[in-house]
Amino acid sequence: MDLGLAGKNVVVTGAAQGIGAAVSWTLAAHGCRVVALDYNVDQLDKTVAAINDAGRTAIGYQLDVRDSAAVERLIDRVDTEFGPIDVLVNVAGVLRLGRAIDLTDEDWATTFDVNVSGVFYMSRAVGRRMSARGRGAIITVGSNAGSVPRMKMAAYAASKAASAAFTKNLGLELASTGVRCNVVSPGSTDTPMLRGMWTDDSCVRDTLEGSLSAHRVGIPLRKLADPSDVADAVAFLASDRAGHVTMHDLCVDGGAALGA
């Protein structure tokens, strides 16, 4: 399906691997010029090179989204060298597992610095320019954990709830300028982050079938999401096909949150 994205300038954070890489690939395949950002520059370079080798257009920059000054400098550079940013996709995120009462100050601070402050810094820098031009789309990749409690995920879930709430508020404030702001909330997705949580085959089974001891239902569609499933949802919200959609949270989790 032609989403009318060809020629748009897109910025994607957390673009080195997982969902961020899939978003970069998908938007590039739709004809976007992708500015891929990540702290992991080695993996980022591989992803960008692969996209370009496939005949698409991408350029990568190392960025720590926790550094507000660095964010402003880079967005200035992109705006000057590549032209106006049409779409921002906030994907960069970290996961620190642990019971709430066992989390360290550093666990909590790092989670919020990346997952919330990073979204704020990027959205502020890009949103300011979009609103001045009267157009643009901002999509934040959240998580279904932001609406359904998960064992040992208090910091992550709280941060994702916060970033979703921020994005919706931003969407309300920028609506009159023509800028749309939406959230995509994946569930269990086949990424290095998810596989890093698994210790044995029972973890895979519990993810698909549910776990009574963890007070968690399984995935009604009986499969993990592929990163491309999430990327397709992002591409729709970035496109003019979603031209009347803003402040929406699109859950892509195979029904795991039971529609919450």
TAVENLIN-V144561 format. One record per residue. N is the residue number from 1. SS is DSSP state (a for helix, b for strand, c for the rest). PSI is psi in whole degrees, 0 to 359 (none if undefined). BURIAL is b if it has 9 or more other ideal C-beta (glycine too) atoms within 8 Angstrom, else e. Layout:
N:SS:PSI:BURIAL
N:SS:PSI:BURIAL
This chain:
1:c:132:e
2:c:114:e
3:c:359:b
4:c:29:e
5:c:352:b
6:c:132:e
7:c:355:e
8:c:146:b
9:b:123:b
10:b:136:b
11:b:128:b
12:b:124:b
13:b:159:b
14:c:36:b
15:c:357:b
16:c:323:b
17:c:177:b
18:a:221:b
19:a:321:b
20:a:319:b
21:a:319:b
22:a:320:b
23:a:316:b
24:a:313:b
25:a:313:b
26:a:315:b
27:a:324:b
28:a:320:b
29:a:333:e
30:c:5:b
31:c:9:e
32:c:154:b
33:b:115:b
34:b:126:b
35:b:106:b
36:b:128:b
37:b:140:b
38:b:157:b
39:c:328:e
40:c:86:e
41:a:328:b
42:a:311:e
43:a:325:b
44:a:315:b
45:a:321:b
46:a:317:b
47:a:314:b
48:a:317:b
49:a:319:e
50:a:320:e
51:a:314:b
52:a:322:b
53:a:334:e
54:c:4:e
55:c:12:e
56:c:182:b
57:b:120:b
58:b:150:b
59:b:143:b
60:b:146:b
61:b:138:e
62:b:136:b
63:c:136:b
64:c:108:e
65:c:349:b
66:c:348:b
67:c:100:b
68:a:323:e
69:a:319:e
70:a:322:b
71:a:312:b
72:a:318:b
73:a:316:e
74:a:319:b
75:a:322:b
76:a:315:e
77:a:313:e
78:a:315:b
79:a:323:b
80:a:315:e
81:a:331:e
82:c:347:b
83:c:180:e
84:c:140:e
85:c:122:b
86:c:327:b
87:b:135:b
88:b:131:b
89:b:114:b
90:b:106:b
91:c:332:b
92:c:130:b
93:c:158:b
94:c:158:e
95:c:123:b
96:c:113:b
97:c:148:e
98:b:151:b
99:c:146:e
100:a:321:e
101:a:353:e
102:a:351:e
103:c:142:b
104:c:165:e
105:a:322:e
106:a:321:e
107:a:310:b
108:a:312:b
109:a:315:e
110:a:318:b
111:a:314:b
112:a:328:b
113:a:316:b
114:a:307:b
115:a:336:b
116:a:303:b
117:a:322:b
118:a:318:b
119:a:318:b
120:a:310:b
121:a:314:b
122:a:315:b
123:a:324:b
124:a:312:e
125:a:314:b
126:a:318:b
127:a:324:b
128:a:318:e
129:a:321:b
130:a:315:b
131:a:326:b
132:a:328:e
133:a:344:e
134:c:26:e
135:c:162:e
136:b:164:b
137:b:135:b
138:b:127:b
139:b:127:b
140:b:126:b
141:b:112:b
142:c:228:b
143:c:148:b
144:a:344:b
145:a:345:b
146:a:346:b
147:c:346:b
148:c:123:b
149:c:140:e
150:c:140:b
151:c:136:e
152:c:24:e
153:b:28:b
154:a:313:b
155:a:313:b
156:a:312:b
157:a:316:b
158:a:320:b
159:a:322:b
160:a:324:b
161:a:320:b
162:a:317:b
163:a:326:b
164:a:316:b
165:a:318:e
166:a:314:b
167:a:321:b
168:a:319:b
169:a:319:e
170:a:318:b
171:a:322:b
172:a:316:e
173:a:329:e
174:a:357:b
175:a:319:b
176:a:345:e
177:a:358:b
178:c:8:e
179:b:129:b
180:b:139:b
181:b:122:b
182:b:169:b
183:b:141:b
184:b:124:b
185:b:99:b
186:b:160:b
187:c:215:b
188:c:118:b
189:b:140:b
190:c:84:e
191:c:166:b
192:a:326:e
193:a:313:b
194:a:313:b
195:a:334:e
196:c:342:e
197:c:340:e
198:c:137:b
199:c:337:e
200:c:182:e
201:a:336:e
202:a:332:e
203:a:322:b
204:a:314:e
205:a:315:e
206:a:325:b
207:a:317:b
208:a:320:b
209:a:345:e
210:b:166:e
211:b:115:e
212:c:320:e
213:c:334:e
214:c:5:e
215:c:46:e
216:b:128:b
217:b:166:e
218:c:207:b
219:c:110:b
220:c:327:b
221:c:356:e
222:c:32:e
223:c:154:e
224:c:154:b
225:b:144:b
226:c:146:e
227:a:329:b
228:a:333:b
229:a:318:b
230:a:319:b
231:a:323:b
232:a:322:b
233:a:319:b
234:a:315:b
235:a:320:b
236:a:311:b
237:a:335:b
238:a:341:b
239:c:167:b
240:a:347:e
241:a:338:e
242:a:31:b
243:c:342:e
244:c:22:e
245:c:120:e
246:c:156:b
247:c:29:e
248:c:147:e
249:b:107:b
250:b:112:b
251:b:126:b
252:b:80:b
253:c:14:b
254:c:16:b
255:c:7:b
256:c:330:b
257:c:4:b
258:c:36:e
259:c:9:e
260:c:none:e
